[in-house]
Amino acid sequence: MSPSETQLPPVVPPRSWLRRRVLDPLLDLLKAGLSPQQLALTVGLGVAIGLVPAFGITTVLSAAVALRLRLNVAAMQLATHLMTFFQLALFIPFLRAGAVIMGQGDKVANLTVASLRQLIALEGWAAVGKLLWRAELGALLLWAGAMVPLVAVLYFTLRVVFRRVLVRQAATLDSEAEVKA
């Protein structure tokens, strides 16, 4: 056989970070027997929990929900933690809107470090705690109301997407099996 007749393996382009860290793990879960419905619900709830306007509870909350609903904990953690940037970006808007709902919007609308110092000096830490507590409570109420339609939309959309991916994977596996046989 001459060198020109030998076939070289096809060149595989390097996979992106998004593909390696997000898409491949989700697709592996489909291959591992997780149904498209379960995976869609897991990702939808993970996104919603990842957007909760309270710091430090997303990991525990997502694990508890996943265990309670018998969903995949790793997939929910992945979806939850991918939302961290958006959680941070939405935290102040949620707090401001929550303060408006709870009747303290005028105090939180232009909240700065200087105004917090002044509030502490005039009324003490209890006033700051009360102000932020009410704003946080309102933010959580807004979040809860907004996440119901978000999870529904994500569930129904991702369910269709994951079904199609599963069908495509099955077709690919069948064609590979035929080639090997």
N, C-alpha and C positions, 0 to 999 in steps of 0.2 A: 504494500500500500504506500503510495507516495504521500508526501506531506500535504499536497493540495487536496487529497481525497479524505484526509482525516477531518472529522467534524469537531469543532471546538464547542464547548458548552456555551449557551447563550449568556451574554453579559447581563447580570442582574443589577439594576441601579440600586444605590444605597437607599434604605428606607428612612423616611423622615421621623423626627421625634414623635409627631402626632400619631403616625402609623404604629411605631413600636410601643408607645406608652399608653395609647388610648384605644385605637381601633383593633389592633391584634389581640389584646386581652379580652375585649368584648366578643370578638369573633371566636376566640378559644372557648369562651363560655357557651356559645351556641354549639360548638363542636362537642363540648363535654356533656351535652344533654339538657341544658337549660332551655326551656321553651321560649319562643319569641315573646309570648305574653309575659312570662315571668321576667325576662330581661328588660322588656319595655317598662314594666312597672318598677323594677329596680332602678333603672336609670332615671325615670321620671321622679320618683320619690327622692333619689339621691340628689338630683338637681334642686328640688324644692328645699330639702334639708340644708343643702350647701348655701342657700341664700338666706337662711334665718338671720335676722338682725340682732344676734347675740353672740358674743365671742366665747369660745371655749366649750361649746356644747355640741358641735356638729358631729364629732367623731362618735361620742357616746350615743347621741340621739339616732344617728344613722345605723349604728350597730344594733341598738335596741329595736328599732323598727324592722330591720332586716331579719333579725332573729324571731321577732313576734310574728311576722308575716311569712316566715320560712322562705325568704329570698336569699340571694347570694350576697353575703356580707362584703366580700372583696369588691364585687362590682359596685355595690352601693357606696363603699368607701371611695372608690375611684371617682365615681360621678360627683360625690359630695366634695371631695378635695379639689377637683378640677374647677369648682365654682368659687374658690377662695377669692380670686381677683374681683369677681362680680359682687361677692358678699361685701368686700371692703369698699367697692365703688358705690354700692347702694346703701351702706350703713347710715351715713349722715342724712341722705334724703328720706330714708325710712324714719329716722329719729325726728326730723323736722315735721314730717307729715303726721307722725304719731303724736307729737306735742300739740299740733293743731287739733287733732281729733279729741285729745284729752283736755283741751281748753287752755293750753299754755303755749300756744304758737308764737305769741308776741315775745315771750321770754327766750325762746329757742331759735327764732328766725335769724337773728344776728349774733348768735352765741360765739364768743371768742374766748381766748385764754384770759385776756384782760377783764372781760365781763365776768368770767367765772371767779377770778381773784376778787373782784369787787363784791360779788354776791357772797363769797366766803367771808370777806371782811365785815360786811354789813349784817348778814343773817346766819352765818356759820355753815358748817358742812351739811347739816341736816337739810337746809334749803336746797343745796346742790343735789343731794341724794333724792329728795322729793321731786325736784324738777326732772332729773334724768330718769327716775323710776317711772314717772308718768309718761314721759316721752317713749321710753322703752316698751311699756305696756301697750301704748297706742301703736308703736311700730310692729309689735308682735301680732296685734289684731289685724293690722293692714296686711302683714305677711301671710297670715293664715287665710284671709279672704282672697288674696291674689294667687296663692299657690294651688287652690282647688282647681281653677280652670287651667292653670299652667300644667299641672300633673295630668289632667284629662287630655289636653292637647298633645303633650309629649307621649303619653301612653298610646293613644290611637295612631299617632304618626309613626312612632318607633316600632310599634307592633307590625305595621305593614312593611317597614324597611327591613326589620329583622327577618320577617318571613321570606322576603325576596332574597336576602342574603343567604338564608338557609337553603332555599331552592337552588340558588346559583352554586353554592358549595357542593350540594348533592350532585348536581350535574357535572361539576368539575371532577369530583371523585369518581363518578361513573365513567367519564371519558378517560381518566387516567387508568382506571382498572382495565378498560378495553384495550388501551395501548399496550399495557404490560402483558395482557393475555395473548 
